[in-house]
Amino acid sequence: MWFKVRDRASQSDRSCDQPHCMKQGEEITDHEEQRELITERTALVFLLGTLSGAGAASLTYFARHSGFDAVLVGIGTVAVAIKFFDWLIRR
């Protein structure tokens, strides 16, 4: 053949921390198990944005507008509120 096929055995000499690269019998350390998916700041920004959008949507609906209008206002408010709270809660 004009190209060389590499198998998994030849790749085992390089270091890899991913679970598919680990040898049988190795255990995952605590650091790898308990990693954060999102930071506390990001969770807070999304929570405040979602609450703002829900509040704006409910106020729009109770002001005798249709449900479709309330959803559109809520989505727009979530987008603007996330940007605002991201700016407000700087690092």
C-alpha positions in Angstrom: 0.0 0.0 0.0 1.1 3.5 -0.6 -0.2 4.7 2.9 0.5 3.4 6.3 -2.4 2.3 8.5 -2.0 3.1 12.2 -3.7 1.0 14.7 -4.7 1.8 18.3 -1.8 0.0 19.7 0.7 2.3 18.1 -1.2 5.3 19.4 -1.1 4.1 23.1 2.3 5.7 23.7 1.0 9.2 23.6 -0.6 10.7 26.7 -4.4 11.1 26.6 -6.7 11.8 29.6 -9.9 11.0 27.8 -11.9 8.0 28.9 -11.6 6.2 25.5 -7.8 6.4 25.8 -7.5 5.0 29.3 -6.2 1.5 29.8 -8.4 -1.1 31.4 -8.1 -1.0 35.2 -7.3 2.8 35.4 -9.6 4.9 37.5 -10.8 8.4 36.9 -9.5 10.9 39.4 -11.8 13.2 41.4 -10.7 16.2 39.3 -12.0 14.5 36.1 -15.2 13.4 37.7 -16.3 16.7 39.3 -15.6 19.2 36.5 -18.1 22.1 36.1 -20.3 22.2 33.1 -20.9 25.9 33.5 -19.6 28.5 36.0 -21.7 30.0 38.8 -21.6 33.4 37.0 -23.0 31.9 33.8 -25.7 30.1 35.7 -26.6 33.3 37.5 -26.7 35.4 34.3 -29.0 32.8 32.6 -31.2 32.5 35.6 -31.7 36.3 35.8 -32.3 36.5 32.1 -34.9 33.7 32.2 -36.7 35.3 35.2 -36.8 38.6 33.4 -38.2 37.1 30.3 -40.9 35.2 32.3 -41.9 38.3 34.1 -42.1 40.3 30.9 -44.1 37.6 29.2 -46.6 37.3 32.1 -47.1 41.0 32.3 -47.7 41.2 28.6 -50.2 38.4 28.8 -52.0 39.9 31.7 -52.3 43.2 29.9 -54.8 41.4 27.6 -52.4 40.7 24.7 -52.4 37.3 23.0 -50.2 34.5 24.1 -48.1 34.8 20.9 -47.3 38.4 21.7 -46.4 37.4 25.2 -44.0 34.7 24.0 -42.3 37.0 21.5 -41.9 39.7 24.2 -40.5 37.1 26.6 -38.0 35.8 24.2 -36.8 39.3 23.3 -36.5 40.2 26.9 -34.4 37.1 27.7 -32.0 38.0 24.9 -31.6 41.5 26.1 -31.5 40.6 29.8 -28.7 38.0 29.3 -26.6 40.7 27.6 -27.4 43.2 30.3 -26.7 40.9 33.2 -23.5 39.7 31.6 -22.4 43.4 31.4 -23.6 44.1 34.9 -21.9 41.1 36.6 -18.4 41.5 35.1 -15.5 39.5 36.2 
